[in-house]
Amino acid sequence: MQIKNNIWKEETPNETLFIKKYDNDFVVDKVKFIHERLEQIEFPYVIPLKKTKEPNLLVQKWQPRSYSADFSKESDRKHAVKILKALHQTSNVIDWKSKSIVPRQNLLHKWTVRLERFLSYEKELVPYLQHGYYDITLYANRVLRKMKKNLDNKSPQLTLLHGDVVHHNFLVTLEGMKLIDFDLAVLGDPSDECILWLHRALPTVDYDLQLLLDENQYLVEKSSHKMFYLQYPNELLREWLYTLQLGDIEKEAFLDYLMPFTEKALMHWPELIAKTEKV
């Protein structure tokens, strides 16, 4: 049964399989390499790969009655951060830096390119966002300028980062929560991934930053020196750029979610800025 363009569910005599096909050889090789190394150390938060003769396929056991994590739930948030901490700490036993197959993250560059794309679509976005468009660009530019001023010439702590810590990549299975989809995995500083996770979680708790920090000391330990990164409106930029890729019918439906999401975020942003300055 085909689920998406590149994803299938297949019934075999012995088990049900999840199959994902890749067009990019580099990505599938990277994902398989990461799984191989994590499985060697018996990392408990991944779903093992099945052997296959097809080089561009990723095959795993189908997870019955599984569902995506809900970051509005404290238990799911805590478990997700616990998994990220464990992933980051694999650098204690795996020398991720020695393998060029996993690219290195450059968050400043990534966010600069994202803002440039957003700015290039001003004519398309202003009719929807109106003055909010300029608020978003102002907040983003402020953070990028501060990031450039605060560049640390010291070698950062490098480890494996998942690279896409959205809630649906934390899969709650019968065996517990698992981390899936390492397609965007990179080498980087754990503090950056903690920041990116906070970006994802903040909207689910009405932007109550202190709540999230009180729940997870790991977030405080790793990213307190980068709290101003949270002032970058990452979720808004990404979601609005995604909207531009949709057809008219899909766009109309997505805007029913995105417009109130944006209004709520911009309403909370001044307070969020003030909170990050105090941490």
C-alpha positions, 0 to 999 in steps of 0.5 A: 500500500502506497502512503506517499510518493516515496513511502509504502507499507508492505505486508509479508508472510512474517511481518509488516514493513515500512519502506522508503525510497530515496532518489538521492544516493548521498542521503540514503547512504548517510541515513544508513550509516547513522543507523548502522552506528547507532545500532552498533551501540544499541541506541534504544531510541531508533527503529532498526533497519532491515537488510535489503539488496536495493541500495536506495531503499530504507526498510524497517518494521512497521510500528502498529498503533504508533502515533506522533508525539504531542509537544503540548503534553509535558510527558512527551516533551520531557521524553523528546528532550531525553532522547535528544540528550542521549543522541547528542551524547553518542559522541562519547562513543562514536567519532562522528567528526571523522566521517565526512558523510554527515555534513556540518551544520551552519545555522547562521547561513541557513537562517540567512538564506531563509530570510533572503528567500522570505524577502524575495517574496515580499509582493506575494506575502504582504497581502496576507501578512500586511504589517506582520511581514515587516515585523517578521523581517525586523525580528529576523534581521536583529537576531542575524546581526547579533549572531554575526557579532557573537560568532565564537572562534573556538571549536564548537562541541560537535556531535550528531544532530537529528536536524528536524526535531518536529513532533512527528519525528518523535514516534510513540510506539508500543516499545516507547518513543523512537526518533525517526527520519534522519534525512536532515541529520548534521554535525553540530553543536547540541545547543543549536538543536536545543534551540531548534526544539524550543522553537518547535515546542514554544507555540504548544505552550503559549510561548511560555519559555520558563515552563520549558526551561523548568522542565528540562535542565538540559536545555538550560545547560546547553543553550542558555548562552544562545537564548537570543536565537529564539527571537528569530521567527524561524517557524513563521519564516518556514511556514510562510515559505512552505505556503508559497509552494502550495496550489490554490486549494491547498493554500487556502486550507493551510492559511486557515491554520497559518493566519491565526498561528501567525497572529498568536506568535506575533502577539507573544513575540515582544514578551518572548524577547524580554524573557530571552534577555533575562535568561 
